[in-house]
């Protein structure tokens, strides 16, 4: 029977709900953004630059976000980040030309990395140490559900005008920021610790832990394959190699997301009992081998099945590696640069992964592109094989 002590703090549910709204809103504008950029009579390449500007600013501003969290605390940085994205999204809705849209969208990337890094810090601070995996899985699931639902709703909203999704997303972010501000205003769990010796963690401190070094490698591979290659290569492979309609590519991406969602919470909860290592290793192997297999298929049904398996591999590893970072930082420490670096390596993978895979597909074949990128995930297991497997630590000193 579940006891009262098994219940998660209400502040966790506030962040989980906000995560869903943020991801849902991001998906709302996704279908409209390229078309909106093209409405200013620019090339397809120029339209894609608008999308890339958001990711570039996220990556460029991540170190600053980490320092802000270290100095100001997670809560004010989180709220400020949400407000910046709300303002930039609202500005996109009234952009008068392409260059305004480009600048406004890029500024949104600054706010995005601010609330991403600070949200991770808040989750670490508020999650009970023995349930960090469960909380990481819950948080990831809420974001995933929003990401799946957003484009579906956004596609319908585009019919009312290309600017409408931006207005709705901006309003939703303002509401989310207000709810988080009120809910966490007097929360002792969200209250930053008094700065004193031992309450801050530098990047050098974190790199002394083998598990943190291993998690940087796995998150780099995760970002490159999951956020980069999957989004960039799967649609091209489905259309050009399998000869299917572009709409089928969306089905393949959805199948991956469904496989991911099926295991996220279970894997996170089990990692609290059996340790992080086994789940990150299993996820890397499952996702890496299935990614290799994706490039070798010539049948759509087989491709969809393998895509679902790859999604399950991603879902197995993601909560465990996020919880591993939380184990290193600990609930008593403030580790802005540590969290920012963890986020940055995924963003770097997301930027470099599609480019590398595209070059391999262009000069060799899709099979080679998928094989190499899947191999990157398998190579990331090396660092984790050197990490001792232990139950989830209740203190930072046990994270080694």
N, C-alpha and C positions, 0 to 999 in steps of 0.2 A: 504494500500500500504506500502511495506517495505521501510523504509527510510535508509539513509546512516548510521544513528546512530545505526541501528539494526544489521549492519554488524559486525561480529566478527573480532578481530585483526588478521592480516595475520600470526603473530607468533603462534597463536592457530592452524592454519591450518598446519603449519610446524610440530608442535608436533603431530598432528593427523596423518599426513602422515608418520612420523617416527614411530609412534605406529603401524601402519599397517605393515610397513616393518619389524619391530622387531618381531611381532607376526607371520607374514608370514614365516620369516626365522626360528623361533623356530619350527614351524610346519614342515618345510623342513627336519630338522634333526631328528624329532620325529620317523618316520618310520625306519630310518637307525640306530639309536643309539643302540637299543637292539641287532639287528643283528650284528652290528659292534663289540660290546662287545663279543658276542658269537663267533665271528670269531677268537678270541684269545684262543679258546678251554677252556672256563670257563663254570661254571654251570649257570643255569637260575637265581638262586639267586644272583650270582655274577654280572650278567648282570643287574639285577634290582637295585643293589647297585649303579651302575653308574648313574642311573636315580635319585635315592634318594640323592646322594651326592650333586647334584645341588640344590635341595630343602633345604637340611640341611645347606649348606653354605649360602643360602639366609637368612634363619632364624637366623643363628648364627651371621651374619655380619650386620643385620638390625640396631641394636643400634649404631654401629660404623658409618653406613651410615647417620643416623640421626644427629650425632654429626658433621660429615663432612659438611653436608648441613648447619648446624647452624654456623659453623666457616667459611667455604669457599664460601657458596652461592650455589644456585641450578645449575646454568649453568655449571661451571667447573666440578662439581660432575657428572652431567648428561653425559657430553662428555667423561669424564674419564671412567665412567661405561660402555658406549658403546664400547670404545676402549679395555677395559679389556675383555669383552665378545667376541669381534672380535678376539683378540689375542688368547684367550683360545680355541675358535672354530677352528681357523686356526691350532692351535697346535694339536687339536684332529684329524684333517685330516692327520697329519703325525705321529700320535702315533705309536710307534713300538711294544708296548705290552699293556696288560690289565692295569697294574698299572699306566702307563703314561696316558692312556685314563681316568682313574679314577681321577687322580690328575688334569688333564687339565679341565675336565668337572666340577669338584668341584670348581675350580678357577672361572669358568664362573658364578657361583652362586653369588660370591662377586660382580662382575660387574653388575649382574642383579638387585640385591637389591639397588645398588647405583643409577642406572638410574630410577628404579621404584619410589623410595622415592623422588628423585629430580624432576622427571617429574611431580609428584603430586604437589610439591611445585611451579613449574613453571606455571602449569595450574591455581593454586590458585592465583598466583601473576598477571597473565595476563588476566584472565577471568573477565569481568564486573560483579560486585557483584549481579546484578539482573538477570544474565544469567548463573550462575554457574551450575545450574542443566542441562541446555541445553548443556553446554560445557562438563560436565561430561558424559552425554549420548552420545555425539558425539565421545568423546575420547574412551569410552567403546565400542562403535559400531565399530570403526576402528580396535581396537584390536581384537574384536570378528571375524570380517570379515577376518582378517589375520590368525587367529587361525583356521578358517574353511577351508580357501584356502590352507594353508601351507601343511597339510598332503596329500592333493590330489596331489599337485605338487611334494612333496617329495617322494611319492610312485612311481612316474614316474622316478624321478632322480635316485632312487636306482638302476634301471636297468643299469645305466651307471657306477656303482661302488659305494660301501658303503662310500667312502671318498668324493665323489663329492658334496653331499649336504652340507657338512661342509665347503668346499671351497667357495661355492656360498654364503652361509650365512655369512661367514667372510667378503667377499667382499661387500655384501649388507650393513653390519653394518658399514664398513669403509665409504661407500658412505653416509649413513644416518648421521654419526657423522660429516662428512665434511659439509653436507647441513645445519645441525642444527647449527654448529659453525659459518658458514658464515651468516646465516639468523638472528641469535640472537646476533651477535657480537656487533652491534651498537644499539640494541633495548633498548629503555628506559624502556619498560615494563618488560623486563627480567633482567634489572639492579638491583642488590640488593640494598636495602635501606642502608643508612649510619647508622652504628650501634650506637644506642643511647638508652636512657631509653625508654622502651615501644615498641621497635622494635623487640624484641625477645620473644618467648613464650615457657615456659618450660612445661614439662609434668604435673607438679603439677598445673600450671595455667590452663591447658586444663581440667584436672580432676575436677576443680571447676564448670565446666559447666555440667548440667544434660544431655544435648544432646550428649556431648562427651562420657560420661560414657555409655549412651544407645547405641551409635554407636559402641563402643568396643564390647559390648555383641552381637549385631546383626552381626557384621563382623566376630566374632569368629564362630557363627553359620553358616554364609554364607560360610566361608572358609571350615568348616568341611563338610558341605552337598554338596556344589556346586563343590569345587575343590577336595574334598577328596572322599566322598561316591559316588557321581555320577560317577566319572571316575573309581573307584575301584569296586563298587558293581553292577552297571548296566550291564556291560559285563558278569559278573558271573551269575546274575539273568536271563538274556536272554538265556544264554546257558544251565545252570543247572536247572532252575526252569521252563522256558518256552520251553526248548528243541529245541532251534533254533541254526542256524549256527552262528559262531563268527562274520561273516560279518554283521549279523542283529544287533548286538550290536553297531556297528558303525553307523547304521541307527538311532538307538535310541538316541545316543549321538548327532547326527546331528539334529534330530528333536528338541531336547532340545535347541540347539544353535539357530535354526530358530525361535522358540518361543521367545527366549531371544531377538534376533535382531529386532523382529517385534515391540517391545514396548519400547526399550531402549531410543530412542531419544524423543519419545512422553512423556514418563514418566518424563524424565529429564526436559523437557520444562515446563510441567505442575507443577512440584514441585517448579519452580521459582515463580509461581503465587499463589499456594494454600498451600505452605509450605512443609517441608520435612517429617513431622511425618506421615501424612496419607498415603503416598506412601511407606514408609518403613514398616509400620504396614500391609498395604494391601499385599505387596510383601511377608512378612514373613508368613502371614496366607495362602496365595495362594500356596506358595512354600512348606510350612510345611505340609498342608493337602494333597496336591498332592503327596508329597514324601511318606506319610503314605499310600495313596491309591495305589502307585506303587507296594508296597510289597504285596498287597492283590489281585492283578490281576492275572488271569490265561489265559488271551487272549491277543495275541500280538497287535492287533489293539487298544484295550483299553489301553494297556500299552503305546503305542506310543502317543495316545491322551493325556494321563495323563502326559507323559514326556514333551510334548509341553506346557501344562499348567504350569508345574513346571518351565520350561524355562521362560515363561511369568512372573511368580512370581519373579524370579530372576532379570529379566529385569526391573520390576517395582521398586524394592527396591534399586538396585545397584547405579544408578546415584544420587538418593536422599540422600543416606547415605554418598556418597563421597562428595556431595555438602554440607552436614551438617558439615563435617569436615572442609571444606573450609570456611564455615561461622564462625566457631570457630577461626580458625587461622587468617583469614582476609588477604587482599592483601597487607597490610603494615607491616605484621609481618613475621618473619622467624621462622618456627616451626618444625625444622628437627626431634627432638625426638617425637614430637606429631604425625607427619606423619609416622615415622618409627614404632611407637607402633601400630598405626592403621593397617599398613601392616603386622606387626608381628602376631597380633591375628588371621588374616586370614591364615597365614602360619602355625601357631600352630594348628588351626582347620584342615588344610589340612594334617598335619602329624598325628594327633591323630584320626581324623574321620574315615579313612579307617581301622585302627587297631581295634578301638572299634566296628565298624560295622561288621568287619570280625569275631571278637570273638563272637558277638551276633548271627551271622548267623551260625557259627560253632557249638555253644552249644545249640542254641534254633532253630531259623529258619530265613529265609530271611524276613518273615513278621514282626518278632520282630525287626530285624535290621533296616528295613525301618521305622517302627513305632517309635522307639526310636529316630532315627536321625531326623525324621520329627518333633517329639515332642520337640527336641532341638530348632528348629526354632520357634515353637510356644511359647516356654518359653522365647525366646529373646524379645517377644512383651512386657513383663512386664516392662522392663526399659523404653521403648518408651511410654507406657501408662502414665508414670509419667512426660513426657516432654510436655510443652505447645506447641500447634500448632500455628505457626505464619508464615506469609509470609517470603520469603527469606530475611534475613537481609542484609543491605548494609554496616554494620560495625560490627566488632567483638563484641562490647558491647551488641548487640542485639541478640546474639546467645543463650542466656539463655532461 
